[in-house]
């Protein structure tokens, strides 16, 4: 399975903004992008003690896979 991984969350955010995939990030780090509409929430999932969003670029070509991941994550609540 091909995937990217990052040690720094900011690098992962840059990759998502460049359309290279989806990510799960702290709401503190992607709040401006969410407000500006450059990133969008795939689901409103909050982890205990932290706020995270599954985000992707609008119109991402792997939208079906993103929706499937979103459904799976929501089932884990």
N, CA, C and O atoms as a Tripos MOL2 file, in Angstrom:
@<TRIPOS>MOLECULE
protein
  308   307    77     0     0
PROTEIN
NO_CHARGES

@<TRIPOS>ATOM
      1 N           0.8430   -1.1730    0.0000 N.3       1 UNK1
      2 CA          0.0000    0.0000    0.0000 C.3       1 UNK1
      3 C           0.8880    1.2360    0.0000 C.2       1 UNK1
      4 O           1.7860    1.3570    0.8330 O.2       1 UNK1
      5 N           0.6450    2.1470   -0.9220 N.am      2 UNK2
      6 CA          1.4190    3.3810   -0.9950 C.3       2 UNK2
      7 C           0.8350    4.4070   -0.0460 C.2       2 UNK2
      8 O          -0.3770    4.6240   -0.0190 O.2       2 UNK2
      9 N           1.6910    5.0300    0.7240 N.am      3 UNK3
     10 CA          1.2470    6.0830    1.6250 C.3       3 UNK3
     11 C           2.4200    6.9820    1.9730 C.2       3 UNK3
     12 O           3.5840    6.6160    1.8130 O.2       3 UNK3
     13 N           2.0840    8.1540    2.4480 N.am      4 UNK4
     14 CA          3.0780    9.0940    2.9420 C.3       4 UNK4
     15 C           2.9800    9.1290    4.4550 C.2       4 UNK4
     16 O           1.8920    8.9760    5.0100 O.2       4 UNK4
     17 N           4.0830    9.3240    5.1160 N.am      5 UNK5
     18 CA          4.0520    9.5460    6.5590 C.3       5 UNK5
     19 C           5.0110   10.6940    6.8790 C.2       5 UNK5
     20 O           6.0120   10.9070    6.1970 O.2       5 UNK5
     21 N           4.6710   11.4140    7.9290 N.am      6 UNK6
     22 CA          5.4270   12.6070    8.2950 C.3       6 UNK6
     23 C           5.6880   12.6110    9.7910 C.2       6 UNK6
     24 O           4.8530   12.1650   10.5780 O.2       6 UNK6
     25 N           6.8280   13.1060   10.1700 N.am      7 UNK7
     26 CA          7.1170   13.2820   11.5960 C.3       7 UNK7
     27 C           6.5580   14.6040   12.0950 C.2       7 UNK7
     28 O           6.2340   14.7280   13.2760 O.2       7 UNK7
     29 N           6.4430   15.5730   11.2330 N.am      8 UNK8
     30 CA          5.9530   16.8960   11.6010 C.3       8 UNK8
     31 C           4.5580   17.1050   11.0360 C.2       8 UNK8
     32 O           4.3440   16.9490    9.8340 O.2       8 UNK8
     33 N           3.6140   17.4560   11.8910 N.am      9 UNK9
     34 CA          2.2310   17.6410   11.4640 C.3       9 UNK9
     35 C           2.1000   18.7450   10.4160 C.2       9 UNK9
     36 O           1.2570   18.6480    9.5240 O.2       9 UNK9
     37 N           2.9170   19.7850   10.5100 N.am     10 UNK10
     38 CA          2.8370   20.8790    9.5380 C.3      10 UNK10
     39 C           3.1940   20.4070    8.1290 C.2      10 UNK10
     40 O           2.6210   20.8950    7.1540 O.2      10 UNK10
     41 N           4.1270   19.4720    8.0070 N.am     11 UNK11
     42 CA          4.4660   18.9310    6.6860 C.3      11 UNK11
     43 C           3.3030   18.1210    6.1250 C.2      11 UNK11
     44 O           3.0320   18.1640    4.9250 O.2      11 UNK11
     45 N           2.6280   17.3930    6.9840 N.am     12 UNK12
     46 CA          1.4660   16.6210    6.5430 C.3      12 UNK12
     47 C           0.3510   17.5520    6.0810 C.2      12 UNK12
     48 O          -0.3200   17.2670    5.0890 O.2      12 UNK12
     49 N           0.1480   18.6580    6.7880 N.am     13 UNK13
     50 CA         -0.8690   19.6350    6.3830 C.3      13 UNK13
     51 C          -0.5300   20.1880    5.0070 C.2      13 UNK13
     52 O          -1.4100   20.3140    4.1550 O.2      13 UNK13
     53 N           0.7300   20.5170    4.7830 N.am     14 UNK14
     54 CA          1.1500   21.0230    3.4720 C.3      14 UNK14
     55 C           0.8800   19.9990    2.3760 C.2      14 UNK14
     56 O           0.4790   20.3710    1.2730 O.2      14 UNK14
     57 N           1.0920   18.7170    2.6610 N.am     15 UNK15
     58 CA          0.8380   17.6690    1.6660 C.3      15 UNK15
     59 C          -0.6540   17.5900    1.3410 C.2      15 UNK15
     60 O          -1.0260   17.4400    0.1780 O.2      15 UNK15
     61 N          -1.5090   17.6910    2.3600 N.am     16 UNK16
     62 CA         -2.9560   17.6620    2.1140 C.3      16 UNK16
     63 C          -3.3690   18.8840    1.3010 C.2      16 UNK16
     64 O          -4.1590   18.7650    0.3640 O.2      16 UNK16
     65 N          -2.8470   20.0480    1.6460 N.am     17 UNK17
     66 CA         -3.1590   21.2660    0.8920 C.3      17 UNK17
     67 C          -2.7220   21.1380   -0.5730 C.2      17 UNK17
     68 O          -3.3360   21.7290   -1.4610 O.2      17 UNK17
     69 N          -1.6640   20.3670   -0.8190 N.am     18 UNK18
     70 CA         -1.1750   20.1590   -2.1830 C.3      18 UNK18
     71 C          -1.9520   19.0620   -2.9060 C.2      18 UNK18
     72 O          -1.6420   18.7350   -4.0520 O.2      18 UNK18
     73 N          -2.9630   18.4920   -2.2400 N.am     19 UNK19
     74 CA         -3.7940   17.4740   -2.8790 C.3      19 UNK19
     75 C          -3.1990   16.0810   -2.8840 C.2      19 UNK19
     76 O          -3.5930   15.2420   -3.6930 O.2      19 UNK19
     77 N          -2.2520   15.8240   -1.9860 N.am     20 UNK20
     78 CA         -1.5670   14.5340   -1.9790 C.3      20 UNK20
     79 C          -2.2490   13.4980   -1.0860 C.2      20 UNK20
     80 O          -1.7340   12.3890   -0.9420 O.2      20 UNK20
     81 N          -3.3840   13.8240   -0.4900 N.am     21 UNK21
     82 CA         -4.0700   12.8450    0.3500 C.3      21 UNK21
     83 C          -4.9630   13.5150    1.3650 C.2      21 UNK21
     84 O          -5.3810   14.6620    1.2000 O.2      21 UNK21
     85 N          -5.2460   12.7730    2.4210 N.am     22 UNK22
     86 CA         -6.0860   13.2670    3.5100 C.3      22 UNK22
     87 C          -5.2750   13.1980    4.7930 C.2      22 UNK22
     88 O          -4.2200   12.5660    4.8240 O.2      22 UNK22
     89 N          -5.7480   13.8300    5.8350 N.am     23 UNK23
     90 CA         -5.0300   13.7880    7.0990 C.3      23 UNK23
     91 C          -5.9520   13.9900    8.2780 C.2      23 UNK23
     92 O          -7.0860   14.4460    8.1310 O.2      23 UNK23
     93 N          -5.4560   13.6470    9.4400 N.am     24 UNK24
     94 CA         -6.1640   13.8710   10.6860 C.3      24 UNK24
     95 C          -5.2800   14.8070   11.5130 C.2      24 UNK24
     96 O          -4.1490   14.4690   11.8600 O.2      24 UNK24
     97 N          -5.8280   16.0090   11.8250 N.am     25 UNK25
     98 CA         -5.0140   17.0470   12.4350 C.3      25 UNK25
     99 C          -5.6910   17.6920   13.6310 C.2      25 UNK25
    100 O          -6.9060   17.6070   13.8110 O.2      25 UNK25
    101 N          -4.8780   18.3290   14.4300 N.am     26 UNK26
    102 CA         -5.3570   19.1380   15.5400 C.3      26 UNK26
    103 C          -6.1430   20.3250   14.9980 C.2      26 UNK26
    104 O          -5.7310   20.9700   14.0340 O.2      26 UNK26
    105 N          -7.2770   20.6020   15.6280 N.am     27 UNK27
    106 CA         -8.0820   21.7520   15.1980 C.3      27 UNK27
    107 C          -7.3340   23.0620   15.3840 C.2      27 UNK27
    108 O          -7.6470   24.0440   14.7100 O.2      27 UNK27
    109 N          -6.3680   23.1030   16.2690 N.am     28 UNK28
    110 CA         -5.5680   24.3190   16.4620 C.3      28 UNK28
    111 C          -4.7050   24.6310   15.2440 C.2      28 UNK28
    112 O          -4.4470   25.7950   14.9400 O.2      28 UNK28
    113 N          -4.2640   23.5920   14.5530 N.am     29 UNK29
    114 CA         -3.3670   23.7980   13.4150 C.3      29 UNK29
    115 C          -4.0810   24.0220   12.0920 C.2      29 UNK29
    116 O          -3.5060   24.6420   11.1970 O.2      29 UNK29
    117 N          -5.2970   23.5510   11.9300 N.am     30 UNK30
    118 CA         -5.9830   23.6940   10.6420 C.3      30 UNK30
    119 C          -7.1990   24.6210   10.7150 C.2      30 UNK30
    120 O          -7.9640   24.7140    9.7550 O.2      30 UNK30
    121 N          -7.3810   25.3010   11.8400 N.am     31 UNK31
    122 CA         -8.5360   26.1930   11.9960 C.3      31 UNK31
    123 C          -8.6280   27.2570   10.9200 C.2      31 UNK31
    124 O          -9.7110   27.5010   10.3870 O.2      31 UNK31
    125 N          -7.5150   27.8970   10.5880 N.am     32 UNK32
    126 CA         -7.5270   28.9510    9.5610 C.3      32 UNK32
    127 C          -7.8800   28.3810    8.1940 C.2      32 UNK32
    128 O          -8.6390   28.9910    7.4410 O.2      32 UNK32
    129 N          -7.3340   27.2170    7.8730 N.am     33 UNK33
    130 CA         -7.6180   26.5820    6.5760 C.3      33 UNK33
    131 C          -9.0830   26.1470    6.4870 C.2      33 UNK33
    132 O          -9.6960   26.2360    5.4230 O.2      33 UNK33
    133 N          -9.6420   25.6770    7.6040 N.am     34 UNK34
    134 CA        -11.0590   25.3090    7.6210 C.3      34 UNK34
    135 C         -11.9370   26.5410    7.4150 C.2      34 UNK34
    136 O         -12.9010   26.5000    6.6490 O.2      34 UNK34
    137 N         -11.6040   27.6370    8.0990 N.am     35 UNK35
    138 CA        -12.3650   28.8890    7.9490 C.3      35 UNK35
    139 C         -12.2700   29.4400    6.5320 C.2      35 UNK35
    140 O         -13.2480   29.9630    5.9990 O.2      35 UNK35
    141 N         -11.0860   29.3210    5.9200 N.am     36 UNK36
    142 CA        -10.8640   29.8440    4.5680 C.3      36 UNK36
    143 C         -11.4500   28.9310    3.4950 C.2      36 UNK36
    144 O         -11.6210   29.3500    2.3500 O.2      36 UNK36
    145 N         -11.7590   27.6850    3.8600 N.am     37 UNK37
    146 CA        -12.3040   26.7480    2.8850 C.3      37 UNK37
    147 C         -11.2580   26.0190    2.0620 C.2      37 UNK37
    148 O         -11.6030   25.3150    1.1130 O.2      37 UNK37
    149 N          -9.9680   26.1770    2.4090 N.am     38 UNK38
    150 CA         -8.9360   25.4550    1.6720 C.3      38 UNK38
    151 C          -8.8530   24.0040    2.1160 C.2      38 UNK38
    152 O          -8.3430   23.1560    1.3840 O.2      38 UNK38
    153 N          -9.3530   23.7150    3.3150 N.am     39 UNK39
    154 CA         -9.5340   22.3480    3.7850 C.3      39 UNK39
    155 C         -10.9780   22.2150    4.2430 C.2      39 UNK39
    156 O         -11.6120   23.1930    4.6400 O.2      39 UNK39
    157 N         -11.4860   20.9920    4.1810 N.am     40 UNK40
    158 CA        -12.8480   20.7680    4.6610 C.3      40 UNK40
    159 C         -12.8760   19.5230    5.5330 C.2      40 UNK40
    160 O         -12.0900   18.5950    5.3450 O.2      40 UNK40
    161 N         -13.7950   19.5200    6.4890 N.am     41 UNK41
    162 CA        -13.9380   18.3660    7.3700 C.3      41 UNK41
    163 C         -14.6310   17.2380    6.6260 C.2      41 UNK41
    164 O         -15.6300   17.4480    5.9380 O.2      41 UNK41
    165 N         -14.0840   16.0400    6.7740 N.am     42 UNK42
    166 CA        -14.7560   14.8560    6.2350 C.3      42 UNK42
    167 C         -15.7250   14.3180    7.2790 C.2      42 UNK42
    168 O         -16.7270   13.6920    6.9320 O.2      42 UNK42
    169 N         -15.4330   14.5580    8.5560 N.am     43 UNK43
    170 CA        -16.3380   14.1830    9.6350 C.3      43 UNK43
    171 C         -15.9940   14.9960   10.8640 C.2      43 UNK43
    172 O         -14.8950   15.5390   10.9770 O.2      43 UNK43
    173 N         -16.9250   15.0750   11.7710 N.am     44 UNK44
    174 CA        -16.7190   15.8350   12.9990 C.3      44 UNK44
    175 C         -16.4220   14.8670   14.1350 C.2      44 UNK44
    176 O         -17.2820   14.5980   14.9740 O.2      44 UNK44
    177 N         -15.1980   14.3440   14.1580 N.am     45 UNK45
    178 CA        -14.7640   13.3750   15.1530 C.3      45 UNK45
    179 C         -13.8480   14.0860   16.1300 C.2      45 UNK45
    180 O         -12.9080   14.7650   15.7180 O.2      45 UNK45
    181 N         -14.1100   13.9370   17.4150 N.am     46 UNK46
    182 CA        -13.2340   14.4970   18.4410 C.3      46 UNK46
    183 C         -12.6990   13.3610   19.2850 C.2      46 UNK46
    184 O         -13.4550   12.5040   19.7440 O.2      46 UNK46
    185 N         -11.3890   13.3570   19.4870 N.am     47 UNK47
    186 CA        -10.7700   12.3700   20.3530 C.3      47 UNK47
    187 C         -10.6870   12.9430   21.7580 C.2      47 UNK47
    188 O         -10.5180   14.1500   21.9340 O.2      47 UNK47
    189 N         -10.8040   12.0950   22.7350 N.am     48 UNK48
    190 CA        -10.8100   12.5270   24.1300 C.3      48 UNK48
    191 C          -9.6130   13.4200   24.4340 C.2      48 UNK48
    192 O          -8.4630   13.0260   24.2410 O.2      48 UNK48
    193 N          -9.8980   14.6110   24.9060 N.am     49 UNK49
    194 CA         -8.8360   15.5370   25.2720 C.3      49 UNK49
    195 C          -8.2850   16.3510   24.1190 C.2      49 UNK49
    196 O          -7.5480   17.3110   24.3420 O.2      49 UNK49
    197 N          -8.6210   15.9960   22.9140 N.am     50 UNK50
    198 CA         -8.1010   16.6780   21.7470 C.3      50 UNK50
    199 C          -9.2080   16.8580   20.7190 C.2      50 UNK50
    200 O         -10.1670   16.0870   20.6960 O.2      50 UNK50
    201 N          -9.0850   17.8540   19.8830 N.am     51 UNK51
    202 CA         -9.9950   18.0310   18.7640 C.3      51 UNK51
    203 C          -9.2430   17.7590   17.4760 C.2      51 UNK51
    204 O          -8.2510   18.4290   17.1880 O.2      51 UNK51
    205 N          -9.6930   16.7940   16.6990 N.am     52 UNK52
    206 CA         -9.0670   16.4490   15.4310 C.3      52 UNK52
    207 C         -10.1150   16.4450   14.3410 C.2      52 UNK52
    208 O         -11.2900   16.1840   14.5990 O.2      52 UNK52
    209 N          -9.6900   16.7350   13.1140 N.am     53 UNK53
    210 CA        -10.5620   16.6770   11.9540 C.3      53 UNK53
    211 C          -9.9090   15.8130   10.8920 C.2      53 UNK53
    212 O          -8.6960   15.8720   10.6950 O.2      53 UNK53
    213 N         -10.6950   15.0290   10.2220 N.am     54 UNK54
    214 CA        -10.2320   14.3420    9.0210 C.3      54 UNK54
    215 C         -10.5110   15.3210    7.8900 C.2      54 UNK54
    216 O         -11.6660   15.6700    7.6490 O.2      54 UNK54
    217 N          -9.4750   15.7680    7.1950 N.am     55 UNK55
    218 CA         -9.6320   16.8140    6.1900 C.3      55 UNK55
    219 C          -9.0600   16.3670    4.8550 C.2      55 UNK55
    220 O          -8.1970   15.4910    4.7920 O.2      55 UNK55
    221 N          -9.5540   16.9810    3.7960 N.am     56 UNK56
    222 CA         -9.0460   16.7190    2.4560 C.3      56 UNK56
    223 C          -9.3210   17.9380    1.5980 C.2      56 UNK56
    224 O         -10.1300   18.7920    1.9590 O.2      56 UNK56
    225 N          -8.6470   18.0150    0.4650 N.am     57 UNK57
    226 CA         -8.8830   19.1330   -0.4420 C.3      57 UNK57
    227 C         -10.2070   18.9180   -1.1700 C.2      57 UNK57
    228 O         -10.5790   17.7820   -1.4650 O.2      57 UNK57
    229 N         -10.9110   19.9980   -1.4580 N.am     58 UNK58
    230 CA        -12.2140   19.9350   -2.1180 C.3      58 UNK58
    231 C         -12.0710   19.2770   -3.4850 C.2      58 UNK58
    232 O         -11.1520   19.5970   -4.2380 O.2      58 UNK58
    233 N         -12.9800   18.3580   -3.8040 N.am     59 UNK59
    234 CA        -12.9650   17.7000   -5.1060 C.3      59 UNK59
    235 C         -11.8350   16.7020   -5.2910 C.2      59 UNK59
    236 O         -11.4520   16.4130   -6.4250 O.2      59 UNK59
    237 N         -11.2890   16.1670   -4.1970 N.am     60 UNK60
    238 CA        -10.1660   15.2300   -4.2880 C.3      60 UNK60
    239 C         -10.5580   14.0300   -5.1620 C.2      60 UNK60
    240 O         -11.6640   13.5090   -5.0180 O.2      60 UNK60
    241 N          -9.6770   13.5850   -6.0600 N.am     61 UNK61
    242 CA        -10.0230   12.4910   -6.9700 C.3      61 UNK61
    243 C         -10.2760   11.1500   -6.2780 C.2      61 UNK61
    244 O         -10.8420   10.2470   -6.8940 O.2      61 UNK61
    245 N          -9.8780   10.9990   -5.0330 N.am     62 UNK62
    246 CA        -10.1240    9.7490   -4.3070 C.3      62 UNK62
    247 C         -11.2390    9.9410   -3.2830 C.2      62 UNK62
    248 O         -11.2030    9.3700   -2.1930 O.2      62 UNK62
    249 N         -12.2130   10.7410   -3.6450 N.am     63 UNK63
    250 CA        -13.3270   11.0520   -2.7580 C.3      63 UNK63
    251 C         -14.0590    9.8240   -2.2410 C.2      63 UNK63
    252 O         -14.4950    9.8080   -1.0900 O.2      63 UNK63
    253 N         -14.2000    8.8020   -3.0650 N.am     64 UNK64
    254 CA        -14.8970    7.5800   -2.6270 C.3      64 UNK64
    255 C         -14.1130    6.8830   -1.5180 C.2      64 UNK64
    256 O         -14.7040    6.3970   -0.5540 O.2      64 UNK64
    257 N         -12.8070    6.8320   -1.6470 N.am     65 UNK65
    258 CA        -11.9830    6.2210   -0.6160 C.3      65 UNK65
    259 C         -12.0170    7.0500    0.6700 C.2      65 UNK65
    260 O         -12.0430    6.5030    1.7720 O.2      65 UNK65
    261 N         -12.0160    8.3720    0.5110 N.am     66 UNK66
    262 CA        -12.1050    9.2550    1.6730 C.3      66 UNK66
    263 C         -13.4230    9.0320    2.4040 C.2      66 UNK66
    264 O         -13.4500    8.9570    3.6320 O.2      66 UNK66
    265 N         -14.5070    8.9260    1.6550 N.am     67 UNK67
    266 CA        -15.8170    8.6800    2.2630 C.3      67 UNK67
    267 C         -15.8290    7.3420    2.9950 C.2      67 UNK67
    268 O         -16.4130    7.2320    4.0740 O.2      67 UNK67
    269 N         -15.1910    6.3270    2.4190 N.am     68 UNK68
    270 CA        -15.1290    5.0180    3.0740 C.3      68 UNK68
    271 C         -14.3410    5.0960    4.3820 C.2      68 UNK68
    272 O         -14.7460    4.5070    5.3840 O.2      68 UNK68
    273 N         -13.2280    5.8130    4.3750 N.am     69 UNK69
    274 CA        -12.4440    5.9850    5.5920 C.3      69 UNK69
    275 C         -13.2620    6.7480    6.6320 C.2      69 UNK69
    276 O         -13.2710    6.3910    7.8110 O.2      69 UNK69
    277 N         -13.9370    7.7860    6.1900 N.am     70 UNK70
    278 CA        -14.7730    8.5700    7.0880 C.3      70 UNK70
    279 C         -15.8370    7.6950    7.7520 C.2      70 UNK70
    280 O         -16.0570    7.7860    8.9600 O.2      70 UNK70
    281 N         -16.4860    6.8590    6.9690 N.am     71 UNK71
    282 CA        -17.5070    5.9480    7.5090 C.3      71 UNK71
    283 C         -16.8940    5.0030    8.5340 C.2      71 UNK71
    284 O         -17.4750    4.7620    9.5920 O.2      71 UNK71
    285 N         -15.7230    4.4700    8.2170 N.am     72 UNK72
    286 CA        -15.0490    3.5550    9.1350 C.3      72 UNK72
    287 C         -14.6830    4.2610   10.4450 C.2      72 UNK72
    288 O         -14.9080    3.7220   11.5290 O.2      72 UNK72
    289 N         -14.1220    5.4640   10.3400 N.am     73 UNK73
    290 CA        -13.7530    6.1980   11.5540 C.3      73 UNK73
    291 C         -14.9660    6.5030   12.4240 C.2      73 UNK73
    292 O         -14.9040    6.3910   13.6490 O.2      73 UNK73
    293 N         -16.0690    6.8890   11.7880 N.am     74 UNK74
    294 CA        -17.2870    7.1870   12.5540 C.3      74 UNK74
    295 C         -17.8050    5.9440   13.2590 C.2      74 UNK74
    296 O         -18.3810    6.0520   14.3410 O.2      74 UNK74
    297 N         -17.6160    4.7770   12.6780 N.am     75 UNK75
    298 CA        -18.1040    3.5440   13.2990 C.3      75 UNK75
    299 C         -17.2760    3.1980   14.5410 C.2      75 UNK75
    300 O         -17.7140    2.3970   15.3670 O.2      75 UNK75
    301 N         -16.0970    3.7860   14.6790 N.am     76 UNK76
    302 CA        -15.2040    3.4860   15.8090 C.3      76 UNK76
    303 C         -15.5070    4.3560   17.0370 C.2      76 UNK76
    304 O         -14.8360    4.2240   18.0610 O.2      76 UNK76
    305 N         -16.4910    5.2270   16.9500 N.am     77 UNK77
    306 CA        -16.8020    6.1190   18.0810 C.3      77 UNK77
    307 C         -17.1950    5.3730   19.2980 C.2      77 UNK77
    308 O         -17.4850    5.9810   20.3280 O.2      77 UNK77
@<TRIPOS>BOND
     1     1     2 1
     2     2     3 1
     3     3     4 2
     4     3     5 am
     5     5     6 1
     6     6     7 1
     7     7     8 2
     8     7     9 am
     9     9    10 1
    10    10    11 1
    11    11    12 2
    12    11    13 am
    13    13    14 1
    14    14    15 1
    15    15    16 2
    16    15    17 am
    17    17    18 1
    18    18    19 1
    19    19    20 2
    20    19    21 am
    21    21    22 1
    22    22    23 1
    23    23    24 2
    24    23    25 am
    25    25    26 1
    26    26    27 1
    27    27    28 2
    28    27    29 am
    29    29    30 1
    30    30    31 1
    31    31    32 2
    32    31    33 am
    33    33    34 1
    34    34    35 1
    35    35    36 2
    36    35    37 am
    37    37    38 1
    38    38    39 1
    39    39    40 2
    40    39    41 am
    41    41    42 1
    42    42    43 1
    43    43    44 2
    44    43    45 am
    45    45    46 1
    46    46    47 1
    47    47    48 2
    48    47    49 am
    49    49    50 1
    50    50    51 1
    51    51    52 2
    52    51    53 am
    53    53    54 1
    54    54    55 1
    55    55    56 2
    56    55    57 am
    57    57    58 1
    58    58    59 1
    59    59    60 2
    60    59    61 am
    61    61    62 1
    62    62    63 1
    63    63    64 2
    64    63    65 am
    65    65    66 1
    66    66    67 1
    67    67    68 2
    68    67    69 am
    69    69    70 1
    70    70    71 1
    71    71    72 2
    72    71    73 am
    73    73    74 1
    74    74    75 1
    75    75    76 2
    76    75    77 am
    77    77    78 1
    78    78    79 1
    79    79    80 2
    80    79    81 am
    81    81    82 1
    82    82    83 1
    83    83    84 2
    84    83    85 am
    85    85    86 1
    86    86    87 1
    87    87    88 2
    88    87    89 am
    89    89    90 1
    90    90    91 1
    91    91    92 2
    92    91    93 am
    93    93    94 1
    94    94    95 1
    95    95    96 2
    96    95    97 am
    97    97    98 1
    98    98    99 1
    99    99   100 2
   100    99   101 am
   101   101   102 1
   102   102   103 1
   103   103   104 2
   104   103   105 am
   105   105   106 1
   106   106   107 1
   107   107   108 2
   108   107   109 am
   109   109   110 1
   110   110   111 1
   111   111   112 2
   112   111   113 am
   113   113   114 1
   114   114   115 1
   115   115   116 2
   116   115   117 am
   117   117   118 1
   118   118   119 1
   119   119   120 2
   120   119   121 am
   121   121   122 1
   122   122   123 1
   123   123   124 2
   124   123   125 am
   125   125   126 1
   126   126   127 1
   127   127   128 2
   128   127   129 am
   129   129   130 1
   130   130   131 1
   131   131   132 2
   132   131   133 am
   133   133   134 1
   134   134   135 1
   135   135   136 2
   136   135   137 am
   137   137   138 1
   138   138   139 1
   139   139   140 2
   140   139   141 am
   141   141   142 1
   142   142   143 1
   143   143   144 2
   144   143   145 am
   145   145   146 1
   146   146   147 1
   147   147   148 2
   148   147   149 am
   149   149   150 1
   150   150   151 1
   151   151   152 2
   152   151   153 am
   153   153   154 1
   154   154   155 1
   155   155   156 2
   156   155   157 am
   157   157   158 1
   158   158   159 1
   159   159   160 2
   160   159   161 am
   161   161   162 1
   162   162   163 1
   163   163   164 2
   164   163   165 am
   165   165   166 1
   166   166   167 1
   167   167   168 2
   168   167   169 am
   169   169   170 1
   170   170   171 1
   171   171   172 2
   172   171   173 am
   173   173   174 1
   174   174   175 1
   175   175   176 2
   176   175   177 am
   177   177   178 1
   178   178   179 1
   179   179   180 2
   180   179   181 am
   181   181   182 1
   182   182   183 1
   183   183   184 2
   184   183   185 am
   185   185   186 1
   186   186   187 1
   187   187   188 2
   188   187   189 am
   189   189   190 1
   190   190   191 1
   191   191   192 2
   192   191   193 am
   193   193   194 1
   194   194   195 1
   195   195   196 2
   196   195   197 am
   197   197   198 1
   198   198   199 1
   199   199   200 2
   200   199   201 am
   201   201   202 1
   202   202   203 1
   203   203   204 2
   204   203   205 am
   205   205   206 1
   206   206   207 1
   207   207   208 2
   208   207   209 am
   209   209   210 1
   210   210   211 1
   211   211   212 2
   212   211   213 am
   213   213   214 1
   214   214   215 1
   215   215   216 2
   216   215   217 am
   217   217   218 1
   218   218   219 1
   219   219   220 2
   220   219   221 am
   221   221   222 1
   222   222   223 1
   223   223   224 2
   224   223   225 am
   225   225   226 1
   226   226   227 1
   227   227   228 2
   228   227   229 am
   229   229   230 1
   230   230   231 1
   231   231   232 2
   232   231   233 am
   233   233   234 1
   234   234   235 1
   235   235   236 2
   236   235   237 am
   237   237   238 1
   238   238   239 1
   239   239   240 2
   240   239   241 am
   241   241   242 1
   242   242   243 1
   243   243   244 2
   244   243   245 am
   245   245   246 1
   246   246   247 1
   247   247   248 2
   248   247   249 am
   249   249   250 1
   250   250   251 1
   251   251   252 2
   252   251   253 am
   253   253   254 1
   254   254   255 1
   255   255   256 2
   256   255   257 am
   257   257   258 1
   258   258   259 1
   259   259   260 2
   260   259   261 am
   261   261   262 1
   262   262   263 1
   263   263   264 2
   264   263   265 am
   265   265   266 1
   266   266   267 1
   267   267   268 2
   268   267   269 am
   269   269   270 1
   270   270   271 1
   271   271   272 2
   272   271   273 am
   273   273   274 1
   274   274   275 1
   275   275   276 2
   276   275   277 am
   277   277   278 1
   278   278   279 1
   279   279   280 2
   280   279   281 am
   281   281   282 1
   282   282   283 1
   283   283   284 2
   284   283   285 am
   285   285   286 1
   286   286   287 1
   287   287   288 2
   288   287   289 am
   289   289   290 1
   290   290   291 1
   291   291   292 2
   292   291   293 am
   293   293   294 1
   294   294   295 1
   295   295   296 2
   296   295   297 am
   297   297   298 1
   298   298   299 1
   299   299   300 2
   300   299   301 am
   301   301   302 1
   302   302   303 1
   303   303   304 2
   304   303   305 am
   305   305   306 1
   306   306   307 1
   307   307   308 2
@<TRIPOS>SUBSTRUCTURE
     1 UNK1         2 RESIDUE 1 A UNK
     2 UNK2         6 RESIDUE 1 A UNK
     3 UNK3        10 RESIDUE 1 A UNK
     4 UNK4        14 RESIDUE 1 A UNK
     5 UNK5        18 RESIDUE 1 A UNK
     6 UNK6        22 RESIDUE 1 A UNK
     7 UNK7        26 RESIDUE 1 A UNK
     8 UNK8        30 RESIDUE 1 A UNK
     9 UNK9        34 RESIDUE 1 A UNK
    10 UNK10       38 RESIDUE 1 A UNK
    11 UNK11       42 RESIDUE 1 A UNK
    12 UNK12       46 RESIDUE 1 A UNK
    13 UNK13       50 RESIDUE 1 A UNK
    14 UNK14       54 RESIDUE 1 A UNK
    15 UNK15       58 RESIDUE 1 A UNK
    16 UNK16       62 RESIDUE 1 A UNK
    17 UNK17       66 RESIDUE 1 A UNK
    18 UNK18       70 RESIDUE 1 A UNK
    19 UNK19       74 RESIDUE 1 A UNK
    20 UNK20       78 RESIDUE 1 A UNK
    21 UNK21       82 RESIDUE 1 A UNK
    22 UNK22       86 RESIDUE 1 A UNK
    23 UNK23       90 RESIDUE 1 A UNK
    24 UNK24       94 RESIDUE 1 A UNK
    25 UNK25       98 RESIDUE 1 A UNK
    26 UNK26      102 RESIDUE 1 A UNK
    27 UNK27      106 RESIDUE 1 A UNK
    28 UNK28      110 RESIDUE 1 A UNK
    29 UNK29      114 RESIDUE 1 A UNK
    30 UNK30      118 RESIDUE 1 A UNK
    31 UNK31      122 RESIDUE 1 A UNK
    32 UNK32      126 RESIDUE 1 A UNK
    33 UNK33      130 RESIDUE 1 A UNK
    34 UNK34      134 RESIDUE 1 A UNK
    35 UNK35      138 RESIDUE 1 A UNK
    36 UNK36      142 RESIDUE 1 A UNK
    37 UNK37      146 RESIDUE 1 A UNK
    38 UNK38      150 RESIDUE 1 A UNK
    39 UNK39      154 RESIDUE 1 A UNK
    40 UNK40      158 RESIDUE 1 A UNK
    41 UNK41      162 RESIDUE 1 A UNK
    42 UNK42      166 RESIDUE 1 A UNK
    43 UNK43      170 RESIDUE 1 A UNK
    44 UNK44      174 RESIDUE 1 A UNK
    45 UNK45      178 RESIDUE 1 A UNK
    46 UNK46      182 RESIDUE 1 A UNK
    47 UNK47      186 RESIDUE 1 A UNK
    48 UNK48      190 RESIDUE 1 A UNK
    49 UNK49      194 RESIDUE 1 A UNK
    50 UNK50      198 RESIDUE 1 A UNK
    51 UNK51      202 RESIDUE 1 A UNK
    52 UNK52      206 RESIDUE 1 A UNK
    53 UNK53      210 RESIDUE 1 A UNK
    54 UNK54      214 RESIDUE 1 A UNK
    55 UNK55      218 RESIDUE 1 A UNK
    56 UNK56      222 RESIDUE 1 A UNK
    57 UNK57      226 RESIDUE 1 A UNK
    58 UNK58      230 RESIDUE 1 A UNK
    59 UNK59      234 RESIDUE 1 A UNK
    60 UNK60      238 RESIDUE 1 A UNK
    61 UNK61      242 RESIDUE 1 A UNK
    62 UNK62      246 RESIDUE 1 A UNK
    63 UNK63      250 RESIDUE 1 A UNK
    64 UNK64      254 RESIDUE 1 A UNK
    65 UNK65      258 RESIDUE 1 A UNK
    66 UNK66      262 RESIDUE 1 A UNK
    67 UNK67      266 RESIDUE 1 A UNK
    68 UNK68      270 RESIDUE 1 A UNK
    69 UNK69      274 RESIDUE 1 A UNK
    70 UNK70      278 RESIDUE 1 A UNK
    71 UNK71      282 RESIDUE 1 A UNK
    72 UNK72      286 RESIDUE 1 A UNK
    73 UNK73      290 RESIDUE 1 A UNK
    74 UNK74      294 RESIDUE 1 A UNK
    75 UNK75      298 RESIDUE 1 A UNK
    76 UNK76      302 RESIDUE 1 A UNK
    77 UNK77      306 RESIDUE 1 A UNK
